[in-house]
Amino acid sequence: MAVNRAQQREATRRALLAEGRRRFADDGYHHVVLAEVAQAVGVTKGAAYHHFDSKAGLFRAVVAEVQRELGERVAAAADEHADPWEQLRAGCRAFLAAGSNPSVRQILLVDAPAVLGWDEWRALDEEHSARHLAEALTALAAAGVIPAQPVEPLARLLSGAMNEAVLWLARGGDLPATERALDRLLSGLRAP
């Protein structure tokens, strides 16, 4: 019986998370009403508050889920290559491609910094995505592919450039042209 209740609670949580994600992506954070999310999945508003405390709590969980999935896609694309340089290129390209998705853009790049605040948004980005970039740059520096240097500022610069590129892509920018520009930018990092 307890397992069934635990499974039911988890199913309710997943349903609220999925519906919240759909609505945050489609409508933006400020136009979502938690009671309507609950009603759409057939639970009470109280059940939604039990699982997430507030609309902001639901949004925080959605952001963490989208960040985690994006980090996994980037890491998986990088892992398809043995060469560390190609891993960096593939990971960056995967970020651009995934980040140009309108849902990812709305949740992660438009609403998350405004709703969660810059510090919390950066912490989630660091946990799920930015650390992969820093790890890749550290490996490249250790291998002599890029000059030895402090990785932290380089990772922040590259991450910021890619976030801006994703925002531009979401407004109708050209992905192949952006990928070519990214390759030129990255090639400037290589050791002579």
JOCORKA-V669707 format. One record per pair of residues at least 12 apart in sequence whose C-alpha atoms are under 8 Angstrom apart, sorted by the first residue. I is the first residue (numbers start at 1). J is the second residue. Records with the same first field share a line. If there is no record, write none. Layout:
# JOCORKA-V669707
I: J + J
This chain:
# JOCORKA-V669707
12: 41 + 43
13: 48 + 51
15: 41
16: 37 + 38 + 41 + 48
17: 58 + 61 + 62
19: 37 + 40 + 41
20: 37 + 58 + 59 + 62
21: 59 + 62
23: 37
24: 59 + 106 + 107
25: 102 + 103 + 104 + 106 + 107
26: 103
28: 106 + 107 + 111
29: 59 + 107 + 111 + 115
33: 55
34: 48 + 54 + 55
35: 48
56: 115 + 116
60: 116
63: 107 + 108 + 112
64: 124
66: 104 + 107 + 108
67: 108 + 124 + 125 + 128 + 129
68: 128 + 129
70: 95 + 98 + 99 + 128 + 129
71: 128 + 129 + 132
72: 128
73: 94 + 95 + 98
74: 90 + 91 + 92 + 94 + 95 + 129
75: 91 + 132
76: 91
77: 90 + 91 + 94
78: 90 + 91
84: 136 + 139 + 140
85: 140 + 145
87: 136
88: 133 + 136 + 137
89: 183 + 186
92: 162
93: 179
95: 162
96: 162 + 165 + 166 + 175 + 179
97: 175
99: 166
100: 166 + 167 + 169 + 170
101: 170
102: 170
105: 166 + 167 + 170
109: 163 + 167
130: 155 + 159
133: 155 + 159
134: 151 + 152 + 155
137: 151 + 155
138: 151
144: 191
145: 190 + 191
146: 189 + 190 + 191
147: 189 + 190 + 191
165: 178
